[in-house]
Amino acid sequence: MNGVAYHLDPLRGLDGLSVAAQEIPRPGPDQVVIQVLAASINRRDLMLMDGVYPLPATPGIIPLSDGVGEVIAVGENVTRAALGDRITASYFVRWIDGPQRPAMAAEQYGANFDGMLATYAVVEQDSVVHVPAHLTDAEAATLTCAGVVAWAALTKPVPVAPGETVLTVGSGAVALFAVQHAKMLGARVFSITSSPGKADGLRKLGADEVIVSTETPDWDRAVQDLTGGLGVEHVVDAVGLPTLSKSVRSGGYNTQITMIGAARTPVPESVADVFGTQYVAIRRIAVGSRTDFEAMNRTITEHRMRPLIDRVFPLDQAVQAYRYFRDDNPFGKVVVTMP
């Protein structure tokens, strides 16, 4: 049965997203073919569309790194998947474990390897990941990017320990996953959002304290007050440089701060503007390895955690799904399901 695939012509916005007929691919010796069941959109996918992502999109690429499908064909060397398995792929095609190298970062699904916005997708064996059995297809399709980056932020280089404090900044998908992961790890969670309407949603996800930045501009002081002046021990800042100085001032002694995202944002005027007198460690990460993904899935399975989905679109409304993601400030993941 033939299907359809969307293709991206970057720098043309939504006009650059077109659909064409797709034949069932044949796997190479180390490849797996899946019939895609669902896929989801990340902010990175808009950046690829707009030409502002660090790795340019190959013209005509099938977009989206996040998706899940059923294995329908395997190459002769494949041992990591079997017919009928429900699998996804890691964000980076060949980053299995250990430190990330530039060559690993340069191979990504939905950027220069065909992604998941199609009836069928081809996955390299090195990136095969089995998804938690209790998740629906739509839920399982949300994990690859935002889920894994939030997990890596909280588990590397020093994992969050039970009873420690975690601050999440933002209310996009990464921040939402960070709240859920931090609670699974046993942390007390403080969340910052600029949207009063999202505060209750963050509490329902598990945040112990939610501060609305538009109502409390000096939210760093509020965090210090709530922690008795000790500051938090871990920060996942999913906004970036605009909030970094306040994230630093929300911390305590030897706080670990992780910045998320690849946005090009002006750098503060000086190092002193960011650090002040704080003793903190600041790092920036890009998603995670296949091993990180598999560790996250084991914990999700143990805790029966479910990702938050804002809205689901059918495949023939993929353009509308992109538009909704860009314009409507969703609270949770935007998913595309296949017929």
Residue frames relative to the residue before (quaternion, step in Angstrom):
aa qw qx qy qz dx dy dz
M 1.0000 0.0000 0.0000 0.0000 0.00 0.00 0.00
N 0.3096 -0.7517 0.5514 0.1871 3.58 -0.69 1.04
G 0.2184 -0.7832 0.5722 0.1074 3.53 -1.25 0.45
V 0.4787 -0.6251 0.5115 0.3442 3.56 -1.21 -0.63
A 0.1025 -0.7715 0.6241 0.0684 3.53 -1.25 0.47
Y 0.3437 -0.6996 0.5848 0.2246 3.55 -1.12 0.72
H 0.1407 -0.7784 0.6087 0.0623 3.55 -1.12 0.72
L 0.3039 -0.7768 0.5357 0.1317 3.54 -1.06 0.85
D 0.1046 -0.7297 0.6735 0.0540 3.51 -1.01 0.97
P 0.2826 -0.8172 0.4704 0.1764 3.61 -0.01 1.26
L 0.7725 0.3521 -0.3128 0.4260 3.50 -1.41 0.52
R 0.6597 0.4822 -0.3219 0.4781 3.60 1.25 0.10
G 0.4744 -0.6821 0.4394 0.3416 3.57 1.25 0.20
L 0.8103 -0.2271 0.1802 0.5093 3.55 -1.12 -0.66
D 0.5681 0.5832 -0.3878 0.4321 3.59 1.20 -0.38
G 0.6589 0.5195 -0.3028 0.4520 3.57 1.24 -0.40
L 0.5936 0.5342 -0.3679 0.4763 3.58 1.30 0.11
S 0.0565 0.8130 -0.5713 0.0969 3.58 -0.43 1.23
V 0.3093 -0.7517 0.5577 0.1681 3.55 -1.22 0.44
A 0.0085 -0.7907 0.6115 -0.0292 3.58 -1.07 0.78
A 0.6225 -0.5225 0.4209 0.4030 3.55 -1.26 0.35
Q 0.1421 -0.7882 0.5963 0.0537 3.56 -1.14 0.69
E 0.2907 -0.7290 0.5942 0.1759 3.54 -0.91 0.94
I 0.5865 -0.5575 0.4360 0.3938 3.57 -1.20 0.44
P 0.3737 -0.7465 0.4974 0.2361 3.63 -0.61 1.06
R 0.3288 -0.6931 0.5966 0.2359 3.53 -1.30 0.39
P 0.4016 -0.7432 0.4711 0.2537 3.60 -0.73 0.95
G 0.4354 -0.6281 0.5692 0.3032 3.53 -1.25 0.53
P 0.7637 -0.3969 0.2370 0.4507 3.62 -1.25 0.10
D 0.7864 0.2717 -0.1324 0.5387 3.61 1.06 -0.75
Q 0.5706 0.6076 -0.3646 0.4150 3.57 1.14 0.54
V 0.2425 -0.7337 0.6219 0.1268 3.50 -1.35 0.52
V 0.1959 -0.7566 0.6110 0.1257 3.59 -0.97 0.83
I 0.0803 -0.7924 0.6038 0.0334 3.55 -0.90 0.96
Q 0.3389 -0.6392 0.6328 0.2758 3.50 -1.31 0.42
V 0.3638 -0.7743 0.4778 0.1993 3.54 -0.40 1.27
L 0.2619 -0.7746 0.5637 0.1170 3.55 -0.98 0.95
A 0.7750 -0.1162 0.1036 0.6125 3.58 1.09 -0.75
A 0.0865 -0.7664 0.6345 0.0504 3.54 -1.28 0.51
S 0.1622 -0.7957 0.5727 0.1122 3.59 -1.19 0.31
I 0.4548 -0.7003 0.5061 0.2159 3.51 -1.28 0.63
N 0.1396 -0.7623 0.6276 0.0750 3.54 -1.14 0.80
R 0.6584 -0.4858 0.3871 0.4251 3.57 -1.27 0.30
R 0.5773 0.5948 -0.3584 0.4295 3.56 1.10 -0.68
D 0.6439 0.5346 -0.3305 0.4363 3.60 1.01 -0.71
L 0.6184 0.5051 -0.3381 0.4981 3.58 1.14 -0.58
M 0.6408 0.5280 -0.3247 0.4530 3.57 1.01 -0.80
L 0.6279 0.5131 -0.3293 0.4838 3.59 1.05 -0.72
M 0.6418 0.5273 -0.3151 0.4590 3.56 0.99 -0.83
D 0.7446 0.4192 -0.2091 0.4755 3.56 1.00 -0.91
G 0.4749 -0.7017 0.4207 0.3242 3.59 1.27 -0.13
V 0.5774 0.5904 -0.3841 0.4129 3.61 1.14 0.53
Y 0.4768 0.6322 -0.4596 0.4021 3.58 1.23 0.28
P 0.5943 -0.6133 0.3713 0.3644 3.64 -0.95 0.77
L 0.7272 0.3115 -0.2080 0.5752 3.58 1.12 -0.63
P 0.3494 -0.7613 0.4944 0.2321 3.63 -0.41 1.11
A 0.4775 -0.6472 0.5144 0.2975 3.54 -1.17 0.65
T 0.4457 -0.6569 0.5396 0.2806 3.55 -1.05 0.80
P 0.4797 -0.6715 0.4646 0.3211 3.64 -0.71 0.94
G 0.7968 0.2664 -0.2241 0.4938 3.55 -0.90 0.97
I 0.4267 0.7172 -0.4572 0.3074 3.59 1.28 0.03
I 0.4186 -0.6300 0.5780 0.3063 3.57 -1.23 0.52
P 0.3091 -0.8102 0.4668 0.1739 3.64 -0.47 1.12
L 0.7138 0.4739 -0.3917 0.3353 3.48 -1.57 0.04
S 0.2881 -0.7594 0.5688 0.1292 3.52 -0.81 1.15
D 0.7261 0.4549 -0.2267 0.4632 3.58 1.10 -0.73
G 0.3702 0.7075 -0.5499 0.2449 3.55 -0.82 1.00
V 0.2039 -0.7549 0.6099 0.1285 3.53 -1.29 0.26
G 0.0669 0.8160 -0.5712 0.0588 3.55 -1.08 0.68
E 0.4992 -0.6260 0.5099 0.3147 3.52 -1.37 0.13
V 0.4648 -0.6893 0.4844 0.2722 3.56 -0.89 0.97
I 0.0666 -0.8153 0.5750 0.0112 3.58 -0.79 1.07
A 0.7923 0.0436 -0.0473 0.6068 3.60 1.26 -0.17
V 0.0867 -0.7913 0.6043 0.0341 3.57 -1.10 0.73
G 0.4968 -0.6457 0.4955 0.3014 3.54 -1.18 0.62
E 0.6929 -0.5307 0.3112 0.3760 3.53 -1.26 0.46
N 0.7150 0.4350 -0.2630 0.4799 3.63 1.13 -0.49
V 0.5002 0.7003 -0.4064 0.3069 3.58 1.23 -0.16
T 0.0322 -0.7952 0.6053 -0.0131 3.55 -0.92 1.03
R 0.6429 0.5694 -0.3170 0.4024 3.60 1.22 -0.37
A 0.7823 0.1793 -0.1242 0.5834 3.60 1.23 -0.05
A 0.1569 -0.7729 0.6097 0.0790 3.54 -1.21 0.60
L 0.6793 -0.4790 0.3578 0.4255 3.56 -1.24 0.42
G 0.7916 0.3015 -0.2367 0.4758 3.55 -0.93 0.93
D 0.5095 0.6383 -0.4322 0.3825 3.61 1.21 -0.26
R 0.2997 -0.7066 0.6051 0.2118 3.55 -1.22 0.56
I 0.0797 0.8315 -0.5348 0.1272 3.55 -0.39 1.23
T 0.1918 -0.7026 0.6608 0.1816 3.47 -1.46 0.11
A 0.4073 -0.6860 0.5329 0.2820 3.57 -1.28 -0.26
S 0.5235 -0.5991 0.4933 0.3518 3.56 -1.17 0.51
Y 0.6462 -0.5534 0.3705 0.3726 3.56 -1.19 0.61
F 0.7449 0.2775 -0.1547 0.5867 3.55 0.95 -0.94
V 0.5419 -0.6958 0.3679 0.2947 3.53 -0.73 1.12
R 0.8458 0.1505 -0.0426 0.5100 3.61 0.89 -0.87
W 0.4674 0.6424 -0.4820 0.3696 3.62 1.14 0.41
I 0.1288 -0.8310 0.5404 0.0282 3.54 -0.18 1.34
D 0.7691 -0.1952 0.1900 0.5782 3.60 0.82 -1.00
G 0.7137 0.4637 -0.3177 0.4179 3.55 -1.32 0.07
P 0.7509 -0.3719 0.2663 0.4763 3.59 -1.27 -0.17
Q 0.4380 -0.6709 0.5285 0.2807 3.53 -1.12 0.68
R 0.1814 -0.7672 0.6086 0.0896 3.56 -1.06 0.85
P 0.6719 -0.5200 0.3313 0.4103 3.62 -1.14 0.51
A 0.6391 0.5314 -0.3410 0.4392 3.59 0.97 -0.77
M 0.6373 0.5161 -0.3275 0.4692 3.60 1.08 -0.67
A 0.6687 0.5143 -0.2983 0.4465 3.57 0.96 -0.89
A 0.6682 0.5422 -0.2881 0.4201 3.57 1.17 -0.57
E 0.6888 0.3980 -0.2792 0.5378 3.60 1.28 0.10
Q 0.1603 0.8045 -0.5420 0.1824 3.56 -0.31 1.29
Y 0.4739 -0.6445 0.5221 0.2956 3.54 -1.08 0.80
G 0.7955 0.2827 -0.2304 0.4838 3.53 -1.01 0.85
A 0.6951 0.4015 -0.2677 0.5329 3.58 1.31 -0.05
N 0.8003 -0.0886 0.0622 0.5898 3.58 0.69 -1.09
F 0.6462 0.3214 -0.3222 0.6126 3.57 1.35 0.36
D 0.5525 -0.6356 0.4137 0.3459 3.58 -0.85 0.95
G 0.3119 -0.7875 0.5162 0.1266 3.52 -0.98 1.00
M 0.7831 -0.4402 0.2936 0.3268 3.49 -1.35 -0.54
L 0.5627 0.6136 -0.4068 0.3760 3.62 1.17 -0.09
A 0.5400 0.5758 -0.3860 0.4774 3.53 0.61 1.24
T 0.6162 -0.5177 0.4270 0.4124 3.54 -1.29 0.13
Y 0.7975 0.1326 -0.0432 0.5870 3.58 1.04 -0.83
A 0.0712 -0.7827 0.6171 0.0395 3.55 -1.16 0.64
V 0.2935 -0.7276 0.5952 0.1737 3.55 -1.20 0.66
V 0.1025 -0.8025 0.5878 -0.0009 3.56 -0.76 1.13
E 0.4124 -0.6821 0.5432 0.2636 3.56 -0.96 0.85
Q 0.5915 -0.6114 0.3846 0.3584 3.59 -0.95 0.85
D 0.6302 0.5670 -0.3435 0.4042 3.62 0.96 -0.79
S 0.7492 0.4024 -0.2187 0.4785 3.58 1.11 -0.55
V 0.4018 0.7274 -0.4742 0.2909 3.61 1.22 0.11
V 0.0330 0.7715 -0.6332 0.0518 3.57 -0.94 0.98
H 0.3115 -0.7316 0.5754 0.1916 3.59 -0.87 0.96
V 0.3547 -0.7678 0.5034 0.1770 3.57 -0.92 0.93
P 0.6395 -0.5303 0.3813 0.4055 3.62 -1.19 0.49
A 0.5013 -0.7082 0.4187 0.2680 3.54 -0.80 1.06
H 0.6708 0.5278 -0.3168 0.4137 3.62 1.05 -0.64
L 0.5954 0.5848 -0.3681 0.4099 3.60 1.22 -0.28
T 0.4811 -0.6113 0.5360 0.3280 3.55 -1.18 0.57
D 0.6681 -0.4744 0.3626 0.4439 3.58 -1.25 0.20
A 0.6499 0.5190 -0.3249 0.4502 3.60 0.92 -0.85
E 0.6680 0.4930 -0.3024 0.4682 3.59 0.94 -0.84
A 0.6693 0.5103 -0.3002 0.4489 3.57 0.92 -0.92
A 0.6431 0.5470 -0.3145 0.4338 3.59 1.17 -0.55
T 0.6457 0.5657 -0.3094 0.4091 3.61 1.24 -0.14
L 0.5835 0.6947 -0.3185 0.2747 3.57 1.23 -0.39
T 0.6098 0.6644 -0.3534 0.2487 3.56 0.90 -0.98
C 0.7863 0.3086 -0.1656 0.5090 3.59 0.78 -0.95
A 0.7862 0.3449 -0.1979 0.4731 3.59 0.25 -1.26
G 0.6515 0.5276 -0.3253 0.4375 3.58 0.95 -0.81
V 0.7154 0.4555 -0.2640 0.4594 3.56 0.83 -0.98
V 0.6488 0.5070 -0.3501 0.4465 3.62 0.91 -0.74
A 0.6379 0.5076 -0.3346 0.4726 3.60 1.01 -0.71
W 0.6342 0.5264 -0.3215 0.4663 3.57 1.04 -0.77
A 0.6745 0.4887 -0.2986 0.4659 3.59 0.85 -0.93
A 0.6185 0.5571 -0.3419 0.4360 3.58 1.06 -0.71
L 0.7551 0.4027 -0.1990 0.4775 3.57 1.04 -0.79
T 0.7530 0.3926 -0.2107 0.4842 3.59 1.17 -0.33
K 0.7400 0.3032 -0.2099 0.5625 3.60 1.27 -0.02
P 0.5855 -0.2212 -0.7799 0.0023 1.59 -2.00 1.47
V 0.7343 0.2777 -0.1875 0.5905 3.58 1.28 -0.43
P 0.3877 -0.7578 0.4669 0.2396 3.62 -0.46 1.12
V 0.5565 -0.5600 0.4969 0.3603 3.51 -1.25 0.52
A 0.2285 -0.7767 0.5761 0.1123 3.57 -0.89 0.96
P 0.6350 -0.5239 0.3909 0.4118 3.60 -1.15 0.51
G 0.7894 0.3015 -0.2399 0.4779 3.55 -0.97 0.92
E 0.5712 0.5814 -0.3976 0.4215 3.62 1.21 -0.20
T 0.4483 -0.6899 0.5096 0.2518 3.54 -1.32 0.32
V 0.1021 -0.7833 0.6132 0.0112 3.54 -1.05 0.94
L 0.1603 -0.7572 0.6267 0.0910 3.55 -1.04 0.88
T 0.1071 -0.7644 0.6320 0.0691 3.58 -0.93 0.92
V 0.1567 -0.7892 0.5911 0.0556 3.57 -0.93 0.96
G 0.7247 0.3438 -0.2897 0.5221 3.55 -0.56 1.19
S 0.2125 -0.7748 0.5772 0.1461 3.56 -1.27 0.20
G 0.3665 0.6863 -0.5244 0.3459 3.56 1.08 0.77
A 0.7813 -0.3743 0.2228 0.4469 3.55 -1.30 0.01
V 0.6397 0.5244 -0.3450 0.4436 3.62 0.93 -0.80
A 0.6718 0.4927 -0.3056 0.4610 3.57 0.87 -0.91
L 0.6427 0.5212 -0.3306 0.4539 3.60 0.99 -0.77
F 0.6464 0.4892 -0.3196 0.4907 3.57 0.96 -0.81
A 0.6308 0.5441 -0.3457 0.4320 3.60 0.98 -0.78
V 0.6148 0.5281 -0.3468 0.4720 3.60 1.04 -0.72
Q 0.6985 0.4766 -0.2797 0.4546 3.57 0.79 -1.00
H 0.6612 0.4965 -0.3142 0.4665 3.59 0.92 -0.86
A 0.6553 0.5239 -0.3226 0.4382 3.59 0.89 -0.90
K 0.6489 0.4976 -0.3222 0.4770 3.59 1.01 -0.73
M 0.6234 0.5254 -0.3455 0.4647 3.61 1.03 -0.71
L 0.6917 0.4646 -0.2670 0.4841 3.57 1.11 -0.71
G 0.5734 -0.6493 0.3492 0.3572 3.59 1.28 0.07
A 0.4570 0.7112 -0.4316 0.3146 3.59 1.21 0.34
R 0.4079 -0.6042 0.6041 0.3219 3.51 -1.41 0.15
V 0.1743 -0.8418 0.5100 0.0303 3.57 -0.61 1.17
F 0.1214 -0.7395 0.6605 0.0466 3.52 -1.07 0.99
S 0.0824 -0.8195 0.5669 0.0151 3.60 -0.84 0.94
I 0.2042 -0.7518 0.6189 0.1005 3.52 -1.11 0.87
T 0.0771 0.7711 -0.6293 0.0578 3.57 -0.95 0.93
S 0.4032 -0.7003 0.5287 0.2598 3.57 -1.13 0.57
S 0.6822 0.4903 -0.2656 0.4729 3.58 1.28 -0.22
P 0.3842 -0.7275 0.5150 0.2405 3.62 -0.52 1.09
G 0.6508 0.5487 -0.3226 0.4139 3.58 1.03 -0.72
K 0.6906 0.4715 -0.2812 0.4708 3.59 1.20 -0.39
A 0.4581 0.7133 -0.4379 0.2992 3.59 1.25 -0.20
D 0.6723 0.4880 -0.3053 0.4655 3.59 0.87 -0.91
G 0.6304 0.5392 -0.3332 0.4481 3.58 1.03 -0.75
L 0.6403 0.5081 -0.3238 0.4765 3.59 1.01 -0.74
R 0.6359 0.5162 -0.3340 0.4664 3.59 1.00 -0.73
K 0.6536 0.5134 -0.3164 0.4574 3.57 0.97 -0.83
L 0.6369 0.5192 -0.3278 0.4663 3.59 1.14 -0.60
G 0.6832 -0.4981 0.2890 0.4491 3.57 1.20 -0.38
A 0.4399 0.6941 -0.4746 0.3154 3.60 1.19 -0.09
D 0.3928 -0.7404 0.5014 0.2148 3.57 -0.84 1.00
E 0.7774 0.0642 -0.0210 0.6254 3.56 1.11 -0.72
V 0.0761 -0.7868 0.6118 0.0274 3.58 -0.92 0.92
I 0.1003 -0.7825 0.6141 0.0234 3.56 -0.86 1.02
V 0.2648 -0.7522 0.5863 0.1425 3.58 -0.84 1.04
S 0.3859 -0.7801 0.4427 0.2157 3.56 -0.39 1.23
T 0.6255 0.5323 -0.3549 0.4466 3.61 1.09 -0.54
E 0.6866 0.4351 -0.2696 0.5163 3.57 1.22 -0.45
T 0.7701 0.1786 -0.0842 0.6066 3.58 1.16 -0.64
P 0.1658 -0.8334 0.5172 0.1021 3.63 0.28 1.21
D 0.7063 0.3934 -0.2542 0.5308 3.59 1.06 -0.68
W 0.0566 0.8559 -0.5118 0.0486 3.56 0.79 1.02
D 0.5529 0.5953 -0.4024 0.4219 3.58 1.17 -0.39
R 0.6451 0.4987 -0.3181 0.4837 3.59 1.03 -0.75
A 0.6276 0.5343 -0.3365 0.4555 3.57 1.03 -0.78
V 0.6351 0.5123 -0.3326 0.4729 3.61 0.99 -0.77
Q 0.6447 0.5102 -0.3281 0.4652 3.58 0.94 -0.81
D 0.6472 0.5101 -0.3263 0.4631 3.61 0.96 -0.79
L 0.6843 0.4997 -0.2899 0.4449 3.58 0.93 -0.89
T 0.7227 0.3897 -0.2390 0.5184 3.58 1.18 -0.46
G 0.5319 -0.6576 0.4001 0.3530 3.56 1.22 0.35
G 0.6894 -0.4934 0.2745 0.4539 3.56 1.12 0.64
L 0.5384 0.6419 -0.3986 0.3730 3.59 1.26 0.00
G 0.3460 -0.7271 0.5136 0.2964 3.58 1.10 -0.66
V 0.5434 -0.6091 0.4608 0.3484 3.54 -1.26 0.30
E 0.4944 -0.6874 0.4626 0.2626 3.55 -1.25 0.49
H 0.7787 0.1364 -0.0766 0.6076 3.59 1.21 -0.51
V 0.0773 -0.7750 0.6259 0.0397 3.55 -1.09 0.77
V 0.0932 -0.7344 0.6687 0.0696 3.55 -1.05 0.87
D 0.0704 -0.8162 0.5734 -0.0112 3.56 -0.23 1.32
A 0.1013 -0.8319 0.5455 0.0054 3.55 -0.23 1.32
V 0.5511 0.5671 -0.4087 0.4557 3.58 1.25 0.31
G 0.4340 -0.7232 0.4365 0.3132 3.57 0.86 -0.94
L 0.8561 -0.1738 0.1114 0.4739 3.55 -1.19 -0.57
P 0.6161 0.5583 -0.3866 0.3991 3.67 0.91 -0.59
T 0.7696 0.3197 -0.1809 0.5222 3.61 1.08 -0.59
L 0.4164 0.7592 -0.4449 0.2286 3.58 1.24 -0.15
S 0.6631 0.5117 -0.3401 0.4276 3.61 0.83 -0.86
K 0.6602 0.4780 -0.3147 0.4864 3.61 1.01 -0.71
S 0.5994 0.5415 -0.3657 0.4623 3.60 1.08 -0.62
V 0.6341 0.5215 -0.3241 0.4700 3.56 1.01 -0.83
R 0.7154 0.4526 -0.2667 0.4606 3.59 0.83 -0.94
S 0.5939 0.5431 -0.3704 0.4638 3.60 1.27 -0.15
G 0.6280 0.5812 -0.3208 0.4061 3.56 1.24 -0.37
G 0.4004 -0.6766 0.5615 0.2580 3.46 -1.42 0.06
Y 0.7670 -0.3137 0.2576 0.4970 3.52 -1.17 -0.59
N 0.8457 0.0318 -0.0826 0.5263 3.59 -0.73 1.17
T 0.2150 0.7727 -0.5563 0.2175 3.57 1.00 0.78
Q 0.2951 -0.7294 0.5935 0.1693 3.56 -1.13 0.76
I 0.0671 -0.8065 0.5873 -0.0127 3.58 -0.61 1.19
T 0.0961 -0.7908 0.6039 0.0242 3.55 -0.83 1.04
M 0.2115 -0.7625 0.6029 0.1019 3.54 -0.83 1.08
I 0.2143 -0.7863 0.5730 0.0869 3.53 -0.96 0.95
G 0.7564 0.4487 -0.2949 0.3737 3.51 -1.21 0.56
A 0.3711 -0.7363 0.5380 0.1751 3.49 -1.32 0.50
A 0.3263 0.7703 -0.4983 0.2279 3.59 1.19 0.34
R 0.3716 -0.7036 0.5607 0.2291 3.53 -1.12 0.72
T 0.0774 0.8118 -0.5634 0.1324 3.54 -0.22 1.33
P 0.5781 -0.5950 0.4114 0.3775 3.63 -0.99 0.68
V 0.4294 -0.6981 0.5165 0.2479 3.55 -1.02 0.85
P 0.5581 -0.5967 0.4389 0.3739 3.63 -0.99 0.69
E 0.6751 -0.5442 0.3229 0.3792 3.53 -1.21 0.58
S 0.8142 -0.0323 0.0463 0.5779 3.60 0.95 -0.73
V 0.6397 -0.5071 0.4029 0.4139 3.53 -1.27 0.34
A 0.6209 0.5633 -0.3436 0.4232 3.57 1.03 -0.76
D 0.5932 0.5739 -0.3681 0.4280 3.60 1.10 -0.64
V 0.7052 0.4466 -0.2516 0.4898 3.56 1.11 -0.70
F 0.7895 0.3808 -0.1927 0.4411 3.54 0.59 -1.15
G 0.1619 -0.7743 0.5907 0.1592 3.60 0.87 -0.79
T 0.7204 -0.3743 0.3045 0.4982 3.56 -0.73 -1.07
Q 0.4381 0.7293 -0.4366 0.2925 3.58 1.27 0.20
Y 0.2765 -0.7134 0.6176 0.1823 3.54 -1.26 0.59
V 0.2341 0.7774 -0.5349 0.2339 3.55 -0.02 1.32
A 0.3238 -0.6893 0.6034 0.2363 3.52 -1.37 0.26
I 0.0933 -0.7979 0.5953 0.0176 3.59 -0.78 1.08
R 0.0649 0.7887 -0.6088 0.0555 3.56 -0.90 0.91
R 0.2596 -0.7277 0.6130 0.1651 3.51 -1.32 0.38
I 0.0722 -0.8235 0.5626 0.0144 3.58 -0.80 0.93
A 0.2547 -0.7374 0.6063 0.1540 3.51 -1.34 0.38
V 0.8077 -0.2506 0.1018 0.5238 3.55 -0.22 1.38
G 0.4234 -0.6880 0.5188 0.2797 3.64 -0.87 -0.92
S 0.6406 -0.5466 0.3959 0.3662 3.52 -1.36 0.04
R 0.6793 -0.4417 0.3740 0.4512 3.55 -1.32 0.02
T 0.6277 0.5370 -0.3331 0.4547 3.58 1.01 -0.77
D 0.6225 0.5207 -0.3365 0.4777 3.60 1.01 -0.75
F 0.6376 0.5387 -0.3141 0.4523 3.56 0.95 -0.94
E 0.6926 0.4766 -0.2827 0.4618 3.59 0.83 -0.94
A 0.6292 0.5168 -0.3366 0.4731 3.61 1.04 -0.71
M 0.6302 0.5278 -0.3254 0.4674 3.58 0.99 -0.83
N 0.6747 0.5064 -0.3056 0.4417 3.58 0.87 -0.92
R 0.6154 0.5333 -0.3553 0.4590 3.59 1.05 -0.65
T 0.6777 0.4761 -0.2946 0.4766 3.58 0.96 -0.82
I 0.6106 0.5343 -0.3455 0.4714 3.59 1.02 -0.74
T 0.6572 0.5078 -0.3053 0.4659 3.57 0.96 -0.87
E 0.6497 0.5295 -0.3159 0.4447 3.57 0.92 -0.92
H 0.7759 0.3472 -0.1718 0.4979 3.60 0.91 -0.92
R 0.3622 -0.7509 0.4761 0.2800 3.59 1.31 -0.07
M 0.2173 0.7994 -0.5245 0.1967 3.56 1.06 0.75
R 0.1445 -0.7772 0.6069 0.0821 3.57 -1.15 0.69
P 0.4389 -0.6893 0.5050 0.2777 3.60 -0.81 0.94
L 0.4622 -0.6754 0.5061 0.2722 3.54 -1.22 0.58
I 0.1204 -0.7853 0.6062 0.0360 3.57 -0.81 1.06
D 0.3369 -0.7465 0.5437 0.1835 3.56 -0.90 0.98
R 0.7990 -0.1493 0.1554 0.5614 3.59 0.76 -1.06
V 0.2331 -0.7601 0.5960 0.1126 3.55 -1.18 0.71
F 0.1161 -0.7804 0.6134 0.0362 3.56 -0.99 0.97
P 0.4584 -0.6354 0.5222 0.3368 3.62 -1.14 0.47
L 0.6983 -0.5012 0.3180 0.4000 3.56 -1.23 0.50
D 0.6905 0.4839 -0.3053 0.4426 3.60 0.91 -0.78
Q 0.6802 0.4079 -0.2948 0.5330 3.59 1.31 0.08
A 0.2045 0.8190 -0.5135 0.1542 3.58 1.13 0.62
V 0.6299 0.5254 -0.3448 0.4565 3.61 0.97 -0.75
Q 0.6439 0.5066 -0.3163 0.4781 3.59 1.00 -0.81
A 0.6194 0.5411 -0.3455 0.4518 3.59 1.07 -0.71
Y 0.6356 0.5107 -0.3196 0.4828 3.58 0.98 -0.83
R 0.6689 0.5071 -0.3067 0.4487 3.57 0.87 -0.95
Y 0.6435 0.5133 -0.3189 0.4698 3.57 0.97 -0.83
F 0.6481 0.5195 -0.3210 0.4549 3.57 0.93 -0.87
R 0.6973 0.4816 -0.2783 0.4520 3.58 0.93 -0.88
D 0.8219 0.3517 -0.1242 0.4306 3.55 0.79 -1.07
D 0.7706 0.4314 -0.1967 0.4259 3.60 1.04 -0.66
N 0.4167 -0.7522 0.4540 0.2333 3.60 1.22 0.36
P 0.0254 0.8517 -0.5232 0.0143 3.62 0.71 0.99
F 0.2834 -0.7130 0.6149 0.1820 3.53 -1.27 0.53
G 0.7468 0.2019 -0.1855 0.6059 3.55 0.14 1.32
K 0.6840 -0.5188 0.3430 0.3811 3.54 -1.31 0.13
V 0.2975 -0.6985 0.6229 0.1886 3.51 -1.29 0.63
V 0.1147 -0.8349 0.5379 -0.0242 3.55 -0.56 1.26
V 0.1917 -0.7339 0.6406 0.1199 3.54 -1.21 0.69
T 0.1511 -0.7995 0.5773 0.0689 3.60 -0.74 1.04
M 0.4017 -0.7326 0.5090 0.2072 3.53 -1.12 0.74
P 0.5313 -0.6392 0.4390 0.3411 3.63 -1.05 0.67
